[in-house]
């Protein structure tokens, strides 16, 4: 599954690209890789900020691996550049269904650079209390996290290819609700019935995946 979201509002231009690939077994998702990239440009008065964010999340039966970076430039009289990178390994609980999914203990290695300050290190936490563990090396996933390679920071490009645009100039409110979309005709099945259970658990009342709207 792939999705692209591009919108602008006054001095704000935001572009996001996401994709999900994976495999199924008898219990649902057996593995999954999710990638999300975002670029944002904001300007108001004498203040501006441009940023690039990218993350790749890989899920297997018992854990998630997260590789992500963020960089940008902030201007407000002076110019400030920043960048961060992280690689984390996190326990996954009940991951075959959205309605039972939860995160547990984990460890992360990171590097962050801000004007006049650079920090690198690692951190581990307890999945029940969320308390930070000391030393970090006492975490179950510490060895895997610090052995992972931090991603390389870079720019993000999000564009719509030919055939991927949607005409929002006509009637507004054209919505595709993925929780009720029937697969296989009128005698088919909801595309993702487990999404309904997730909605109930987390009180998500709107799963409109395609919605054209105009605002002032």
Residue pairs with C-beta under 8 A, 6 or more apart in sequence:
1 19
1 20
1 21
2 17
2 18
2 19
2 20
3 16
3 17
3 18
3 19
3 209
4 15
4 16
4 17
4 18
4 158
4 159
4 160
4 164
5 14
5 15
5 16
5 17
5 18
6 14
6 15
6 16
6 158
6 160
7 13
7 14
8 14
10 44
11 42
11 43
11 44
12 40
12 41
12 42
12 43
13 40
13 41
13 42
14 38
14 39
14 40
15 38
15 39
15 40
15 156
15 158
15 159
16 36
16 37
16 38
16 158
17 35
17 36
17 37
17 38
17 156
17 158
18 34
18 35
18 36
18 37
19 34
19 35
20 32
20 33
20 34
21 32
21 33
22 29
22 30
22 31
22 32
22 33
22 59
23 29
23 30
23 31
24 30
27 96
28 96
28 97
28 194
29 59
29 95
29 96
30 60
30 61
31 58
31 59
31 60
31 61
32 57
32 58
32 59
33 56
33 57
33 58
33 59
34 56
34 57
34 58
34 59
35 54
35 55
35 56
35 57
36 53
36 54
36 55
36 57
37 52
37 53
37 54
37 55
37 156
37 158
38 51
38 52
38 53
38 54
38 156
38 158
39 50
39 51
39 52
39 53
39 155
39 156
39 157
39 158
40 49
40 50
40 51
40 53
41 48
41 49
41 50
42 48
42 49
42 50
43 49
46 75
46 76
46 77
47 75
47 76
48 74
48 75
48 76
49 72
49 73
49 74
49 75
50 72
50 73
51 70
51 71
51 72
52 69
52 70
52 71
52 72
52 153
52 154
52 155
52 156
53 68
53 69
53 70
53 156
54 68
54 69
54 70
54 151
54 154
54 156
55 66
55 67
55 68
55 69
56 66
56 67
56 68
56 151
57 64
57 65
57 66
58 64
58 65
59 92
59 95
60 92
61 92
61 95
62 91
62 92
62 95
63 89
63 90
63 91
63 92
63 141
64 88
64 89
64 90
64 92
64 103
65 87
65 88
65 89
65 90
65 144
65 148
66 86
66 87
66 88
66 89
66 90
66 108
67 86
67 87
67 148
67 149
67 150
67 151
68 85
68 86
68 151
69 83
69 84
69 85
69 86
69 150
69 151
69 152
69 153
69 154
70 82
70 83
70 84
70 153
71 81
71 82
71 83
71 84
71 153
71 154
72 81
72 82
72 83
73 79
73 80
73 81
73 82
74 80
74 81
74 82
80 114
80 115
81 115
82 112
82 113
82 114
82 115
83 112
83 113
83 153
84 110
84 111
84 112
84 113
85 110
85 111
85 112
85 150
85 151
85 152
85 153
86 108
86 109
86 110
86 111
86 150
87 108
87 109
87 110
87 145
87 148
87 149
87 150
87 151
88 106
88 107
88 108
88 109
88 145
89 106
89 107
89 108
89 141
89 144
89 145
89 148
90 103
90 104
90 105
90 106
90 141
91 103
91 104
91 105
91 106
91 127
91 140
91 141
92 101
92 102
92 103
92 104
93 100
93 101
93 102
93 103
93 104
94 100
94 101
94 102
95 101
97 194
97 197
97 198
98 194
98 195
98 197
98 198
99 194
99 197
99 198
99 200
99 201
103 127
104 127
104 128
105 124
105 125
105 126
105 127
105 139
105 140
105 141
106 124
106 125
106 127
106 139
106 141
106 145
107 122
107 123
107 124
107 125
107 136
107 139
107 140
107 141
107 142
107 144
107 145
107 146
108 122
108 123
108 124
108 145
109 121
109 122
109 145
109 146
109 148
109 150
110 119
110 120
110 121
110 122
110 123
110 150
111 118
111 119
111 120
111 150
112 118
112 119
112 120
113 119
121 136
122 136
122 142
122 145
122 146
123 132
123 133
123 136
124 132
124 133
124 136
124 137
124 138
124 139
124 140
124 141
124 142
124 145
125 131
125 132
125 133
125 139
126 133
133 139
136 142
139 145
166 210
166 212
168 212
168 213
168 214
170 212
171 212
172 212
172 213
172 214
173 211
173 212
173 213
174 210
174 211
174 212
175 208
175 210
175 211
176 208
176 209
176 210
177 207
177 208
177 209
178 191
178 192
178 195
178 207
178 209
179 190
179 191
179 192
179 195
179 196
179 199
179 207
180 190
181 190
181 191
182 188
182 189
182 190
182 191
183 189
183 190
183 191
190 196
195 207
198 204
199 205
199 207
